[in-house]
């Protein structure tokens, strides 16, 4: 066994070269035979004489001298590699396992030479204080930390792998139609049970910028994640990556061909592949890592011994805890500003351990190793490539982008109705009214409380008359304790076999809001039909427009079930990731529960995704329009079916600030329809906090004010006239930006772009942007700088190098790449436009249905060369698959040489209903003498801050136009 050290040419297989010394005919399966422990390792021979011994010794010295001489000549002709692989830690002398006379393991000297940052945890189990004896039982190094410091979740491991810890050996590799196929062999057992000794390696060159690697058990089919991913039949013609292999211990190295940057290097720690424990480590090219949701953290992850656990869990957002969703994808920025991504397609419980090497370790308790590397090279391209695999987000129905209002605790439909009327009376925009579970009859799904919510159908009809919409909550738990024949959802579900069973095949009973409940098995297609029929039956009574699916981790007030869970390997795996509660069943159902597709052990974290798919499909059929679904639990590809909100936050300034990192993270995870509960869900807000949160929330892609029961009212109408006005004005501002926001969602839908965009996406070579999560962009050009602290009337914002314009006034600001203090009174949120952009706005109204028919206003922010460009996507806002069926208009705008031109690239009658009323040009350096519109002179104004405005245009959007100035 060789050490984990700098690679030599003999140890590295470069793409297209032969790996092994034997002939191609021998590169197939290599037979592995177990040695008889009773037989000697070498054939017996007679004892040698002293003469023979001396001759043997002399010959050995001669051979060693020759080898040394040849090695020296080889080294002179082949100096040490200058390849751009990241240097490994100081080489330690190869060690062998040393066993003392009493059978205990003796720690080799090489352990002390492993630097702290390069120590890979050999004893990652939680809630265990690792002793030297425990560590040595795993044949690992043990070095205790500083006095008084215990090994914890986030710290230098005391127990770590030796430099030569046994791993797999790559015993064969050959070309395949899609790339490479290899065989991995393990010759020494690990400390986890049921090692899989023989593995198949598949390296698939799927696209020029996308590589897929699968490591599977060739002898037995294992669980694989059941989401649709591309099936590629043709190998990439010009891949931007090079794949290399190390024979022993097995390592996979992926390099960016153009720069030589190593994106993946798994040779740094041993590979584990047991039935319920898979582990793979890799070096990272930098410490800039993003993604890996769902966790409450900064947008840029901390790599200082930071372990992120993934297993869907119902818990209010808190740091260092597995939350509602699971997204094993990360984006990494490299030293030169290029970017790549990595996606581990696995749904089992897992830990992702970051350490300051920088390096990352994946630990999963099931499934297979199936991962993708995306080469970008820019951050936006990486996200687009990731979404090419998991699916791009749906185009939302137009009113989804309006202002939503909800609370748990309205207590009656009349009170709900009163809130809606107050919003109308004050002229505050609102598109959607919601109800939490208090609308239900005894918390039963598909019912409404007959006394306090008797007028709910009338409320919904009134909303529709005012071009507004209604969304209701549904929890997956279906009451199992109603009298037989009285509750159709349960009775029919039992008849059709749509519920999850326990390991004995009996109905699994848990507890949620209605009491004892059964849980629908959304992995069963029959359940989708049953779910649709329930929704359809309720829609005939209350014609809701969208559905909010909550508690779908799934949440359970029991740990497991009413009858507990069996004691078996699914409930108590050899390794349990750092799950809140310490067990897989904590506040959910038994891992051993049986579903149509697999055990709950494998598909637990898919529950929210599967429910979203069923709900989205049902709404398509019921409404005939684009479905609106918001889900608490999410998994990769969720954006195709639903949006998400960040869960049960609190009315605190801290929660206001952390919502931005959550919003940005979900945008790079392919769920752009994302927001947090404005003003906070738990606890009571203050007027100042609610104003500032409404200002930020106006720029969440999904904007909803939601409150808990028994807390102070926090809808905009509940505050002072000044507070109410500040909230109204910023919501109107959002509505005026609807054409721009809608266009951004179009680009997310067809190209996988972000809507809320991190600054680093547009400025990847500016390292000052890498950690920014207190500001963000809408798309590429609109910079949002909210106030996130109490008692201040200013905000310090970072402006990347270039020319920026105040959104409201057009005043210019030239930045060298610096922080600037901005005036921010309580009634203002700072917005700035990036040079070279054109964004469409609209005269706002109290609903988007009315607003969307109002005239447009273009804002043009010229760069120093006088250039700018932008676009507009427009359709009827609700037709299914409008883009795919060509029922849309798409117009591009461009400015050069003092002339703006519009070009209708795709026309539709919807564009004929909209007119262009005004255009503002920011950065016109010289006052024009005249302005012409389609060659006809037009009235204009010019201000000292170099803003040119052309008004009263009346231009039809469906026809090309030209505006020029001289």
ZAKOLDO-253499 format. One line per 8 residues: for each residue x, y, z of C-alpha. Coordinates in steps of 0.25 Angstrom, whole numbers. Example, Ala and Ser with C-alpha at 12.3 -4.5 7.8 and 13.67 -1.06 7.14 Angstrom:
// residues 2
49,-18,31 ~ 55,-4,29
//
This chain:
// residues 966
0,0,0 ~ 6,14,-4 ~ 4,27,4 ~ -5,38,0 ~ 6,47,-5 ~ 9,55,-18 ~ 6,46,-30 ~ 17,40,-38
15,37,-53 ~ 14,22,-50 ~ 3,24,-41 ~ -6,33,-50 ~ -14,28,-62 ~ -16,39,-72 ~ -28,39,-81 ~ -26,30,-92
-13,23,-87 ~ -12,9,-82 ~ -13,7,-67 ~ -8,-6,-64 ~ 5,-14,-68 ~ -2,-26,-73 ~ -8,-27,-87 ~ -22,-23,-91
-26,-37,-91 ~ -23,-37,-76 ~ -30,-24,-73 ~ -43,-31,-71 ~ -47,-37,-58 ~ -35,-41,-49 ~ -39,-53,-40 ~ -37,-51,-26
-34,-63,-17 ~ -34,-64,-2 ~ -21,-70,4 ~ -22,-82,13 ~ -18,-77,27 ~ -11,-91,29 ~ -2,-89,17 ~ 11,-81,17
12,-69,9 ~ 24,-74,1 ~ 28,-88,-3 ~ 36,-95,7 ~ 51,-97,4 ~ 63,-104,12 ~ 70,-95,21 ~ 82,-88,14
96,-88,18 ~ 105,-76,23 ~ 111,-76,9 ~ 98,-76,2 ~ 93,-65,11 ~ 105,-56,8 ~ 104,-58,-7 ~ 89,-55,-6
92,-42,2 ~ 103,-38,-8 ~ 93,-40,-19 ~ 82,-32,-12 ~ 92,-20,-10 ~ 96,-21,-25 ~ 81,-21,-29 ~ 78,-9,-20
90,-1,-25 ~ 85,-3,-39 ~ 71,1,-36 ~ 76,14,-29 ~ 85,17,-41 ~ 74,15,-51 ~ 64,23,-42 ~ 74,35,-42
76,35,-57 ~ 61,35,-58 ~ 59,46,-48 ~ 69,55,-56 ~ 62,53,-69 ~ 48,54,-62 ~ 49,65,-52 ~ 38,66,-41
24,69,-47 ~ 20,83,-50 ~ 6,79,-52 ~ -4,88,-45 ~ -9,77,-35 ~ -11,84,-22 ~ 2,80,-13 ~ -2,69,-3
4,70,11 ~ 18,67,15 ~ 21,53,10 ~ 21,43,22 ~ 29,30,21 ~ 20,18,17 ~ 17,11,29 ~ 12,-3,32
2,-8,42 ~ 10,-11,55 ~ 3,-20,65 ~ 9,-22,79 ~ 10,-35,86 ~ -4,-33,93 ~ -11,-31,79 ~ -12,-16,81
-9,-7,69 ~ 4,2,70 ~ 2,16,64 ~ 13,18,53 ~ 22,31,54 ~ 16,36,41 ~ 3,40,49 ~ 11,52,55
15,57,42 ~ 0,59,37 ~ -3,74,38 ~ -16,77,45 ~ -23,82,33 ~ -20,69,26 ~ -26,60,36 ~ -38,53,31
-48,48,42 ~ -47,33,45 ~ -57,33,56 ~ -68,43,51 ~ -79,37,60 ~ -86,48,68 ~ -88,48,83 ~ -76,40,85
-63,44,92 ~ -53,37,85 ~ -42,30,93 ~ -28,25,88 ~ -32,11,90 ~ -45,13,81 ~ -37,20,70 ~ -26,10,70
-37,-1,69 ~ -39,5,55 ~ -24,5,52 ~ -25,20,51 ~ -16,31,57 ~ -19,38,70 ~ -14,51,74 ~ -22,58,85
-25,73,84 ~ -20,84,93 ~ -23,82,108 ~ -37,84,112 ~ -42,83,98 ~ -51,71,94 ~ -53,66,80 ~ -66,71,75
-75,73,63 ~ -67,84,58 ~ -52,83,61 ~ -39,76,57 ~ -42,61,58 ~ -34,54,69 ~ -35,41,62 ~ -31,41,47
-26,32,36 ~ -12,28,34 ~ -5,33,22 ~ -6,18,16 ~ -20,14,21 ~ -25,3,13 ~ -35,6,1 ~ -39,1,-12
-30,-3,-23 ~ -33,0,-38 ~ -30,-14,-44 ~ -35,-11,-58 ~ -39,1,-67 ~ -44,1,-81 ~ -51,10,-91 ~ -66,10,-93
-75,16,-102 ~ -78,28,-92 ~ -64,28,-86 ~ -57,18,-77 ~ -61,6,-69 ~ -53,0,-58 ~ -53,-10,-46 ~ -49,-6,-32
-45,-17,-22 ~ -44,-16,-7 ~ -34,-26,0 ~ -36,-22,14 ~ -49,-20,22 ~ -53,-7,28 ~ -59,-5,42 ~ -73,-4,36
-81,-17,33 ~ -84,-22,20 ~ -73,-16,11 ~ -75,-18,-4 ~ -62,-23,-8 ~ -63,-22,-23 ~ -69,-9,-30 ~ -71,-4,-44
-67,9,-48 ~ -73,17,-59 ~ -68,30,-64 ~ -78,36,-74 ~ -73,48,-83 ~ -88,53,-84 ~ -85,67,-89 ~ -73,76,-92
-76,83,-79 ~ -82,71,-71 ~ -76,59,-65 ~ -83,48,-58 ~ -77,37,-50 ~ -85,25,-44 ~ -79,15,-35 ~ -88,3,-33
-89,-12,-28 ~ -88,-20,-40 ~ -93,-32,-33 ~ -106,-26,-27 ~ -115,-15,-31 ~ -115,-4,-20 ~ -125,7,-18 ~ -123,19,-27
-131,33,-26 ~ -143,32,-35 ~ -143,46,-41 ~ -142,48,-56 ~ -128,51,-61 ~ -123,52,-76 ~ -119,39,-82 ~ -108,42,-92
-105,33,-103 ~ -93,40,-109 ~ -79,43,-103 ~ -75,58,-102 ~ -67,62,-114 ~ -58,73,-108 ~ -59,71,-92 ~ -53,83,-84
-48,73,-74 ~ -38,62,-73 ~ -40,50,-64 ~ -28,43,-58 ~ -28,31,-49 ~ -19,26,-38 ~ -17,11,-37 ~ -15,9,-22
-20,14,-13 ~ -31,17,-24 ~ -33,32,-27 ~ -40,39,-37 ~ -35,53,-42 ~ -43,63,-50 ~ -36,75,-56 ~ -40,87,-64
-32,85,-77 ~ -30,99,-80 ~ -24,103,-67 ~ -20,90,-61 ~ -28,93,-48 ~ -31,81,-40 ~ -46,81,-38 ~ -47,67,-31
-36,59,-25 ~ -42,47,-17 ~ -28,41,-14 ~ -26,49,-1 ~ -34,39,8 ~ -39,25,7 ~ -52,21,-1 ~ -62,14,7
-73,6,1 ~ -81,-3,11 ~ -96,-6,10 ~ -99,5,20 ~ -87,14,19 ~ -82,21,7 ~ -70,31,9 ~ -62,39,-2
-53,51,1 ~ -48,61,-9 ~ -39,73,-9 ~ -45,86,-13 ~ -38,96,-21 ~ -42,108,-12 ~ -49,111,1 ~ -61,117,-6
-72,107,-5 ~ -87,110,-7 ~ -100,102,-7 ~ -102,89,1 ~ -116,93,6 ~ -124,93,14 ~ -117,100,26 ~ -117,113,33
-103,119,30 ~ -96,130,23 ~ -97,129,7 ~ -82,126,7 ~ -80,113,15 ~ -70,113,26 ~ -60,102,24 ~ -53,102,37
-57,87,41 ~ -72,90,38 ~ -81,78,36 ~ -94,79,29 ~ -105,68,32 ~ -115,65,21 ~ -128,58,25 ~ -142,65,24
-146,70,37 ~ -157,79,43 ~ -150,89,52 ~ -150,104,52 ~ -138,109,45 ~ -125,109,54 ~ -111,108,51 ~ -103,94,50
-116,87,49 ~ -122,78,37 ~ -134,86,33 ~ -146,84,24 ~ -140,80,10 ~ -128,73,5 ~ -119,78,-7 ~ -105,71,-8
-100,81,-18 ~ -89,91,-17 ~ -83,102,-25 ~ -68,105,-24 ~ -61,117,-29 ~ -46,115,-33 ~ -35,125,-31 ~ -36,131,-44
-51,134,-43 ~ -56,122,-51 ~ -66,113,-45 ~ -70,98,-45 ~ -81,90,-38 ~ -83,77,-32 ~ -96,69,-30 ~ -96,56,-22
-109,49,-26 ~ -113,42,-13 ~ -125,43,-4 ~ -120,35,8 ~ -117,42,21 ~ -103,48,20 ~ -92,57,26 ~ -84,67,17
-71,70,25 ~ -64,83,21 ~ -49,85,26 ~ -39,96,24 ~ -29,87,15 ~ -38,91,7 ~ -46,78,6 ~ -59,72,6
-64,58,11 ~ -77,52,7 ~ -83,41,17 ~ -96,34,13 ~ -103,22,19 ~ -109,16,6 ~ -111,17,-9 ~ -99,18,-18
-88,28,-22 ~ -94,35,-34 ~ -89,49,-36 ~ -87,60,-46 ~ -76,71,-49 ~ -80,83,-56 ~ -69,91,-62 ~ -76,105,-64
-67,112,-66 ~ -75,124,-60 ~ -84,123,-48 ~ -97,125,-56 ~ -93,114,-66 ~ -91,104,-55 ~ -105,106,-50 ~ -110,105,-64
-103,92,-65 ~ -108,87,-52 ~ -122,90,-56 ~ -120,83,-69 ~ -119,70,-61 ~ -130,72,-50 ~ -139,81,-58 ~ -142,96,-59
-152,103,-51 ~ -166,105,-55 ~ -171,118,-61 ~ -180,123,-49 ~ -194,128,-51 ~ -194,143,-51 ~ -201,146,-38 ~ -190,137,-31
-181,149,-32 ~ -191,158,-25 ~ -192,161,-10 ~ -198,150,-1 ~ -204,151,12 ~ -206,140,23 ~ -206,136,37 ~ -209,125,46
-220,130,55 ~ -230,138,47 ~ -240,129,54 ~ -251,132,44 ~ -253,134,30 ~ -260,147,33 ~ -247,152,40 ~ -239,148,28
-249,155,20 ~ -248,168,28 ~ -233,168,26 ~ -235,167,11 ~ -245,179,11 ~ -235,187,20 ~ -224,185,10 ~ -233,190,-1
-238,202,6 ~ -224,207,8 ~ -220,204,-6 ~ -209,194,-2 ~ -206,184,-13 ~ -210,170,-10 ~ -212,158,-20 ~ -213,146,-11
-220,143,2 ~ -216,130,10 ~ -221,122,22 ~ -214,113,31 ~ -219,101,38 ~ -230,108,46 ~ -239,108,34 ~ -240,93,35
-251,85,43 ~ -243,79,54 ~ -230,80,46 ~ -235,70,36 ~ -230,72,21 ~ -240,75,11 ~ -250,81,20 ~ -254,95,26
-259,98,39 ~ -274,100,38 ~ -277,110,48 ~ -265,120,48 ~ -262,118,34 ~ -276,116,28 ~ -274,128,19 ~ -260,123,13
-267,120,-1 ~ -272,134,-1 ~ -259,140,2 ~ -252,132,-9 ~ -263,137,-19 ~ -261,151,-14 ~ -246,150,-16 ~ -248,145,-30
-258,157,-33 ~ -246,166,-29 ~ -236,159,-38 ~ -230,153,-25 ~ -227,139,-22 ~ -228,129,-10 ~ -217,119,-5 ~ -220,108,6
-211,100,14 ~ -211,84,14 ~ -203,75,22 ~ -200,61,18 ~ -205,54,31 ~ -219,48,28 ~ -227,46,41 ~ -229,31,44
-238,33,56 ~ -251,38,50 ~ -263,29,51 ~ -263,18,39 ~ -270,24,27 ~ -270,38,31 ~ -257,43,25 ~ -255,40,11
-240,43,10 ~ -236,32,20 ~ -247,22,16 ~ -244,23,1 ~ -229,23,4 ~ -229,10,12 ~ -238,4,1 ~ -228,7,-10
-215,4,-1 ~ -210,19,-3 ~ -204,20,11 ~ -190,16,16 ~ -189,3,24 ~ -179,-1,35 ~ -169,-12,33 ~ -179,-23,36
-188,-18,25 ~ -199,-11,34 ~ -203,3,33 ~ -193,12,40 ~ -200,22,50 ~ -194,35,54 ~ -199,47,60 ~ -200,61,54
-210,73,56 ~ -223,65,55 ~ -218,54,65 ~ -215,40,60 ~ -211,40,45 ~ -207,32,33 ~ -197,37,23 ~ -200,36,8
-190,29,0 ~ -187,39,-11 ~ -177,29,-17 ~ -189,21,-21 ~ -196,26,-34 ~ -209,21,-29 ~ -207,32,-18 ~ -206,43,-28
-220,39,-33 ~ -226,39,-19 ~ -219,52,-16 ~ -225,58,-29 ~ -239,54,-26 ~ -238,59,-11 ~ -234,73,-17 ~ -244,72,-28
-256,69,-18 ~ -251,81,-8 ~ -249,90,-20 ~ -264,88,-24 ~ -267,94,-10 ~ -256,104,-8 ~ -250,108,-22 ~ -236,111,-17
-225,115,-27 ~ -213,109,-21 ~ -208,100,-10 ~ -198,101,1 ~ -192,88,5 ~ -186,88,19 ~ -181,78,30 ~ -176,69,18
-163,64,23 ~ -172,57,27 ~ -174,63,41 ~ -179,54,52 ~ -182,57,67 ~ -177,43,70 ~ -163,38,68 ~ -166,27,58
-181,23,60 ~ -191,20,70 ~ -185,6,72 ~ -171,10,72 ~ -161,5,62 ~ -154,-9,61 ~ -140,-10,65 ~ -133,-13,52
-122,-8,43 ~ -131,2,36 ~ -134,8,49 ~ -121,7,55 ~ -110,7,44 ~ -96,5,47 ~ -94,20,45 ~ -104,31,48
-101,45,42 ~ -103,57,51 ~ -118,58,51 ~ -125,66,61 ~ -131,56,71 ~ -120,46,68 ~ -128,36,61 ~ -134,35,47
-148,34,53 ~ -147,46,61 ~ -160,54,59 ~ -163,47,46 ~ -168,33,42 ~ -160,20,44 ~ -148,18,34 ~ -152,4,33
-166,8,28 ~ -170,2,14 ~ -174,10,2 ~ -177,6,-12 ~ -164,10,-17 ~ -154,6,-6 ~ -153,7,9 ~ -154,20,16
-140,19,20 ~ -136,22,5 ~ -147,32,1 ~ -150,40,13 ~ -144,53,8 ~ -152,51,-5 ~ -165,52,2 ~ -167,67,0
-163,66,-15 ~ -173,54,-18 ~ -184,62,-11 ~ -181,74,-19 ~ -182,66,-32 ~ -195,60,-28 ~ -201,74,-24 ~ -195,81,-37
-201,70,-46 ~ -215,71,-39 ~ -215,86,-40 ~ -212,85,-55 ~ -225,77,-57 ~ -234,84,-47 ~ -231,99,-51 ~ -225,97,-66
-215,108,-62 ~ -201,108,-57 ~ -201,102,-43 ~ -197,110,-31 ~ -190,101,-20 ~ -182,105,-9 ~ -175,94,-1 ~ -167,93,12
-159,81,9 ~ -151,81,-4 ~ -141,72,-12 ~ -133,74,-25 ~ -143,76,-37 ~ -153,83,-27 ~ -153,96,-35 ~ -161,88,-46
-173,87,-37 ~ -173,97,-26 ~ -167,109,-19 ~ -162,109,-5 ~ -162,118,7 ~ -151,118,18 ~ -160,112,29 ~ -164,116,43
-155,128,45 ~ -156,138,56 ~ -159,153,57 ~ -144,157,60 ~ -134,165,52 ~ -125,153,51 ~ -135,145,44 ~ -137,157,34
-122,157,31 ~ -121,142,29 ~ -133,141,20 ~ -124,147,9 ~ -114,136,9 ~ -125,126,9 ~ -132,133,-3 ~ -118,133,-11
-116,118,-7 ~ -129,114,-13 ~ -127,122,-25 ~ -114,114,-28 ~ -122,101,-25 ~ -132,103,-36 ~ -144,108,-27 ~ -144,123,-30
-159,125,-25 ~ -154,126,-11 ~ -156,136,1 ~ -157,137,16 ~ -168,140,25 ~ -168,155,24 ~ -168,162,38 ~ -166,148,44
-175,136,48 ~ -172,134,62 ~ -172,145,73 ~ -177,159,71 ~ -171,169,62 ~ -169,184,63 ~ -173,194,54 ~ -158,197,50
-155,183,48 ~ -167,180,39 ~ -165,193,31 ~ -150,188,28 ~ -155,174,25 ~ -166,178,16 ~ -155,186,8 ~ -146,174,7
-158,165,5 ~ -163,173,-7 ~ -150,168,-14 ~ -152,153,-10 ~ -156,146,-22 ~ -168,140,-14 ~ -173,151,-4 ~ -182,147,7
-185,153,21 ~ -188,142,30 ~ -191,142,45 ~ -193,132,56 ~ -206,131,65 ~ -207,139,78 ~ -197,149,73 ~ -199,164,69
-205,167,56 ~ -194,170,45 ~ -202,172,32 ~ -198,186,27 ~ -211,192,31 ~ -208,189,46 ~ -198,200,47 ~ -197,215,48
-200,224,36 ~ -185,226,34 ~ -182,211,35 ~ -194,207,27 ~ -190,217,16 ~ -176,212,16 ~ -180,198,13 ~ -190,202,3
-180,210,-5 ~ -170,198,-6 ~ -181,188,-10 ~ -185,198,-21 ~ -170,199,-25 ~ -170,183,-26 ~ -183,184,-35 ~ -176,194,-44
-165,185,-46 ~ -173,173,-50 ~ -170,173,-65 ~ -155,172,-61 ~ -157,161,-50 ~ -166,153,-60 ~ -155,154,-70 ~ -145,149,-60
-154,137,-57 ~ -155,134,-72 ~ -140,133,-73 ~ -140,124,-60 ~ -150,115,-67 ~ -143,113,-81 ~ -128,115,-77 ~ -127,113,-62
-123,127,-58 ~ -124,132,-44 ~ -135,142,-41 ~ -129,147,-28 ~ -114,147,-32 ~ -102,147,-23 ~ -92,159,-27 ~ -81,149,-29
-89,143,-41 ~ -87,156,-49 ~ -74,160,-43 ~ -66,146,-41 ~ -52,152,-42 ~ -55,162,-31 ~ -52,154,-18 ~ -59,165,-9
-72,160,-15 ~ -70,145,-10 ~ -76,147,4 ~ -86,157,1 ~ -100,153,6 ~ -106,166,11 ~ -108,171,-3 ~ -112,164,-16
-116,167,-30 ~ -129,164,-38 ~ -124,158,-50 ~ -111,164,-55 ~ -114,179,-53 ~ -123,183,-41 ~ -115,184,-28 ~ -123,183,-15
-116,189,-2 ~ -126,187,9 ~ -125,192,24 ~ -123,180,33 ~ -121,187,46 ~ -130,194,56 ~ -129,209,59 ~ -121,213,47
-124,222,35 ~ -112,218,26 ~ -107,205,20 ~ -93,202,15 ~ -93,195,2 ~ -82,189,-7 ~ -82,194,-21 ~ -73,186,-31
-64,194,-40 ~ -72,202,-50 ~ -83,212,-52 ~ -96,211,-44 ~ -108,219,-44 ~ -118,222,-33 ~ -131,215,-38 ~ -140,226,-33
-133,239,-38 ~ -123,234,-48 ~ -111,241,-41 ~ -98,234,-45 ~ -88,227,-36 ~ -74,223,-40 ~ -68,212,-32 ~ -54,207,-31
-59,194,-24 ~ -62,200,-11 ~ -72,201,1 ~ -81,213,1 ~ -90,219,12 ~ -104,221,6 ~ -115,230,12 ~ -127,220,16
-138,227,24 ~ -149,218,29 ~ -157,219,17 ~ -146,216,7 ~ -139,204,1 ~ -127,207,-7 ~ -127,202,-21 ~ -116,204,-32
-116,201,-47 ~ -103,195,-53 ~ -98,202,-65 ~ -102,196,-79 ~ -115,191,-75 ~ -130,194,-79 ~ -141,189,-70 ~ -156,190,-73
-165,195,-62 ~ -180,198,-61 ~ -190,207,-55 ~ -194,199,-43 ~ -208,196,-37 ~ -214,188,-26 ~ -214,175,-33 ~ -205,170,-44
-216,167,-53 ~ -219,182,-53 ~ -205,186,-53 ~ -201,177,-64 ~ -210,184,-74 ~ -204,198,-71 ~ -194,205,-80 ~ -179,202,-79
-167,211,-75 ~ -153,207,-79 ~ -141,211,-71 ~ -128,211,-78 ~ -115,212,-71 ~ -104,215,-81 ~ -90,211,-79 ~ -78,220,-81
-78,217,-96 ~ -93,220,-97 ~ -98,206,-99 ~ -109,198,-92 ~ -118,186,-95 ~ -130,179,-88 ~ -142,170,-92 ~ -156,167,-88
-164,154,-88 ~ -179,155,-88 ~ -191,146,-89 ~ -205,144,-83 ~ -199,140,-69 ~ -206,127,-67 ~ -207,118,-79 ~ -200,105,-78
-186,104,-85 ~ -188,118,-92 ~ -173,118,-97 ~ -173,104,-101 ~ -186,106,-110 ~ -181,119,-115 ~ -192,127,-108 ~ -183,139,-104
-176,152,-109 ~ -161,154,-107 ~ -155,168,-109 ~ -141,173,-109 ~ -136,187,-106 ~ -123,192,-110 ~ -116,206,-109 ~ -104,210,-117
-99,223,-124 ~ -110,231,-117 ~ -121,222,-123 ~ -130,212,-116 ~ -137,201,-124 ~ -147,191,-120 ~ -147,178,-128 ~ -159,169,-127
-152,155,-128 ~ -165,147,-125 ~ -179,154,-126 ~ -193,150,-120 ~ -206,157,-118 ~ -203,159,-103 ~ -192,170,-108 ~ -203,178,-115
-210,181,-102 ~ -198,188,-96 ~ -192,202,-100 ~ -179,208,-97 ~ -182,221,-90 ~ -169,227,-85 ~ -154,224,-86 ~ -143,230,-76
-129,230,-81 ~ -118,231,-69 ~ -105,236,-73 ~ -107,244,-85 ~ -95,253,-84 ~ -99,265,-93 ~ -113,271,-94 ~ -119,268,-107
-124,278,-117 ~ -135,269,-122 ~ -141,255,-120 ~ -148,247,-130 ~ -158,235,-129 ~ -159,227,-142 ~ -153,239,-149 ~ -163,249,-143
-159,260,-133 ~ -164,257,-119 ~ -164,265,-106 ~ -154,262,-96 ~ -147,267,-83 ~ -133,268,-79 ~ -128,269,-64 ~ -115,274,-59
-112,260,-54 ~ -111,255,-68 ~ -125,249,-69 ~ -133,250,-82 ~ -147,246,-81 ~ -156,244,-93 ~ -171,244,-90 ~ -185,242,-96
-180,232,-106 ~ -192,223,-108 ~ -184,212,-115 ~ -190,199,-118 ~ -181,188,-112 ~ -183,178,-123 ~ -177,188,-133 ~ -162,192,-134
-159,206,-131 ~ -147,215,-131 ~ -143,227,-121 ~ -131,236,-125 ~ -125,248,-119 ~ -115,258,-125
//
